[in-house]
């Protein structure tokens, strides 16, 4: 990461924060992003694949919003088993002038005992484990064709810790709103699920990088953990996860738009 690239990141950060912050009281459009898809399966354990779990939760969440909050438009980055580039996911949110971006994922760890939910907002890495989660999710770009020449990533190196830290500055304009929603999500997980809440965390995620609105990346549990996997692999468990996120959306909407 050279000085020229650092300057471009800082300019982009200022440009986004000064140009895109609109009516903070508006809550009309939510973009739901099911992580991974197509030739990118995400993490896999036994017969459970992340791309399928995330899509199922995303579709359930979207239907709950559509049925119960008819004044909120739901936009999906994908509704089928399709590969979507990380840059396109944020493009979809920006093109639709979304008021909230929700990216749904499942976690994994070499240590099978690691378990629980965690909701991330863009920010500086507070621990090595946060960095490892973001590096795993960001490594998806290596599955994209000619990602090194994709100007949307501005020469981002998925193996560079510095790169993960620098571009986190760009989402600072929305950090308070993102943190508020993330807190609602984890509170609802604690109330409604049997999974441990690992809390709200900060790390640098490409999928949140250029979203010009509050956004979170939700790790709904560890597929590498037997207890979490039993919840996430079942339709009943996915419904509870989706309902918890829906409750958080409803709370956030009330606090934002007052209705």
C-alpha positions in Angstrom: 0.0 0.0 0.0 1.9 3.1 -1.2 1.5 6.7 -0.4 -0.5 7.5 -3.6 -3.0 4.7 -2.8 -3.3 5.9 0.8 -4.1 9.4 -0.4 -6.8 8.0 -2.8 -8.4 6.2 0.1 -8.5 9.3 2.2 -9.9 11.4 -0.6 -12.6 8.8 -1.3 -13.5 8.8 2.4 -14.0 12.6 2.5 -15.9 12.5 -0.8 -18.3 9.8 0.4 -18.9 11.4 3.8 -19.5 14.8 2.3 -21.5 13.8 -0.7 -23.7 10.9 0.2 -25.1 11.6 3.7 -28.7 12.4 3.1 -31.9 12.5 5.2 -30.9 10.5 8.3 -34.7 10.2 9.2 -35.5 8.4 5.9 -36.1 4.6 6.0 -37.6 3.4 2.8 -35.2 0.9 1.3 -33.3 -2.1 2.7 -30.7 -4.1 0.7 -30.3 -7.7 1.9 -27.1 -9.4 0.8 -26.9 -13.2 1.0 -23.1 -13.8 1.3 -21.3 -15.9 -1.3 -23.1 -17.9 -4.1 -22.4 -19.7 -7.3 -18.9 -21.0 -7.6 -18.1 -19.4 -4.2 -19.6 -21.8 -1.6 -18.3 -19.9 1.4 -17.4 -22.2 4.3 -18.6 -25.8 4.3 -19.0 -28.4 7.0 -20.7 -31.8 6.7 -23.4 -31.1 4.1 -24.0 -27.5 5.1 -22.8 -24.8 2.7 -22.6 -21.2 3.7 -24.0 -19.9 0.4 -27.2 -21.9 0.9 -27.7 -21.0 4.6 -27.2 -17.3 3.9 -29.6 -17.3 1.0 -32.3 -19.1 3.0 -32.0 -16.6 5.9 -31.9 -13.6 3.5 -35.1 -14.7 1.7 -36.9 -15.3 4.9 -35.9 -12.0 6.3 -36.9 -10.2 3.1 -40.4 -11.8 3.2 -40.9 -10.8 6.8 -40.1 -7.2 6.0 -42.3 -7.2 2.8 -45.2 -8.7 4.7 -45.0 -6.6 7.9 -43.4 -3.3 6.8 -45.1 -2.6 3.4 -43.7 0.9 3.3 -40.1 -0.5 3.1 -38.8 -1.7 -0.2 -36.6 -4.8 -0.1 -33.8 -5.2 -2.6 -31.8 -8.4 -2.8 -28.3 -8.7 -4.1 -29.2 -12.2 -5.1 -32.3 -14.4 -4.8 -30.7 -17.5 -6.4 -27.5 -19.5 -6.3 -25.5 -16.9 -8.2 -22.1 -15.4 -7.9 -22.1 -11.7 -7.3 -18.8 -9.7 -7.2 -18.3 -7.9 -3.9 -18.1 -4.5 -5.7 -21.4 -5.2 -7.4 -23.1 -5.8 -4.0 -22.3 -2.3 -2.8 -23.2 -0.9 -6.2 -26.7 -2.4 -5.9 -27.1 -0.8 -2.6 -25.9 2.6 -3.8 -27.9 2.5 -7.1 -31.1 1.9 -5.1 -30.3 4.7 -2.6 -30.7 2.2 0.2 -31.1 3.3 3.8 -29.6 0.2 5.3 -27.3 -2.6 4.0 -27.4 -6.0 5.6 -24.9 -8.7 4.5 -25.6 -12.2 5.9 -22.8 -14.7 6.5 -21.8 -17.8 8.5 -18.6 -18.0 10.4 -15.9 -20.7 10.6 -12.9 -21.4 12.7 -10.2 -24.0 12.9 -11.2 -24.5 16.6 -14.5 -26.3 16.6 -15.4 -24.9 20.0 -15.7 -21.4 18.7 -19.3 -20.5 18.5 -21.9 -17.7 18.5 -23.1 -14.8 16.5 -21.3 -11.5 15.9 -22.3 -8.4 13.9 -19.6 -6.3 12.3 -19.5 -2.7 11.2 -16.7 -1.1 9.2 -13.9 0.0 11.5 -10.4 -0.7 12.7 -9.6 -4.2 13.8 -9.7 -4.6 17.5 -8.2 -8.0 17.6 -6.3 -10.6 15.4 -9.5 -12.7 15.3 -11.5 -9.8 13.8 -8.8 -9.4 11.1 -8.9 -13.1 10.3 -12.7 -12.9 9.8 -12.5 -10.0 7.4 -9.6 -11.5 5.5 -11.6 -14.7 5.0 -14.6 -12.9 3.8 -12.6 -10.5 1.6 -10.7 -13.3 0.0 -13.8 -13.9 -2.2 -12.4 -11.3 -4.6 -9.7 -13.8 -5.7 -12.6 -15.8 -7.3 -13.5 -12.9 -9.4 -12.1 -12.5 -13.0 -9.1 -10.2 -13.1 -9.9 -8.6 -9.7 -6.5 -6.9 -9.7 -7.6 -4.7 -12.5 -11.0 -3.9 -11.1 -10.8 -0.1 -10.4 -13.5 -0.5 -7.8 -11.0 -2.1 -5.4 -8.3 0.5 -6.0 -5.5 -2.1 -5.9 -6.7 -3.6 -2.6 -4.6 -6.6 -1.5 -6.7 -9.1 0.4 -3.5 -10.4 2.1 -2.4 -7.0 3.4 -3.4 -6.0 7.0 -2.7 -2.4 6.1 -5.2 -2.4 3.3 -7.9 -3.8 5.6 -7.3 -1.0 8.0 -7.0 2.0 5.6 -10.3 1.4 3.7 -12.2 1.1 7.0 -11.9 4.9 7.3 -14.4 5.3 4.4 -17.4 4.1 6.4 -16.8 6.4 9.3 -19.6 8.7 8.2 -22.1 6.0 9.0 -20.5 4.3 12.0 -22.9 5.6 14.6 -26.0 4.4 12.7 -24.4 1.1 11.8 -23.4 0.5 15.4 -27.0 1.2 16.5 -28.4 -1.3 14.1 -25.7 -3.9 14.9 -26.5 -3.5 18.6 -30.2 -4.2 17.9 -29.2 -7.4 16.0 -27.1 -8.8 18.7 -29.7 -8.0 21.4 -32.4 -9.8 19.4 -30.1 -12.8 18.9 -29.6 -13.0 22.7 -33.3 -12.8 23.3 -34.5 -15.2 20.6 -31.8 -17.8 19.9 -29.9 -20.4 21.8 -26.6 -19.1 20.3 -24.0 -17.2 22.2 -23.8 -13.5 21.3 -20.2 -12.5 20.7 -21.3 -8.9 20.4 -20.7 -6.0 18.0 -17.3 -5.8 16.4 -15.3 -3.7 14.0 -13.3 -4.9 11.0 -12.6 -4.0 7.4 -14.9 -5.7 4.9 -14.9 -5.0 1.2 -18.6 -5.6 0.9 -19.2 -2.7 3.3 -16.4 -0.5 1.9 -18.2 1.7 -0.5 -21.8 1.4 0.6 -23.1 4.9 1.0 -25.4 4.1 3.9 -25.3 2.4 7.3 -24.4 -1.2 6.9 -23.5 -4.4 8.8 -22.1 -7.8 8.1 -23.8 -10.4 10.3 -22.0 -13.7 11.1 -25.1 -15.8 12.1 -23.0 -18.5 13.7 -20.2 -20.9 13.2 -20.8 -23.7 10.7 -17.6 -25.3 12.1 -19.4 -25.6 15.5 -21.8 -28.5 16.0 -24.3 -26.6 18.1 -24.4 -23.6 15.9 -24.6 -25.8 12.8 -27.7 -27.6 14.1 -29.5 -24.3 14.4 -28.3 -22.8 11.0 -28.9 -26.0 9.0 -32.6 -26.3 10.0 -35.5 -24.3 8.5 -36.8 -23.6 12.0 -33.4 -22.2 13.1 -33.1 -20.1 10.0 -36.6 -18.6 10.7 -35.5 -17.6 14.2 -32.4 -16.0 12.9 -34.3 -14.1 10.2 -37.0 -13.1 12.7 -34.3 -11.7 15.1 -32.8 -9.6 12.3 -36.3 -8.5 11.3 -37.0 -7.3 14.9 -33.7 -5.3 14.7 -34.8 -3.7 11.4 -38.2 -2.8 12.9 -36.5 -1.2 16.0 -34.0 0.7 13.9 -36.8 1.9 11.6 -38.7 3.2 14.6 -35.7 5.0 16.0 -34.8 6.4 12.7 -38.1 7.3 11.0 -40.2 7.5 14.1 -42.8 5.0 12.9 
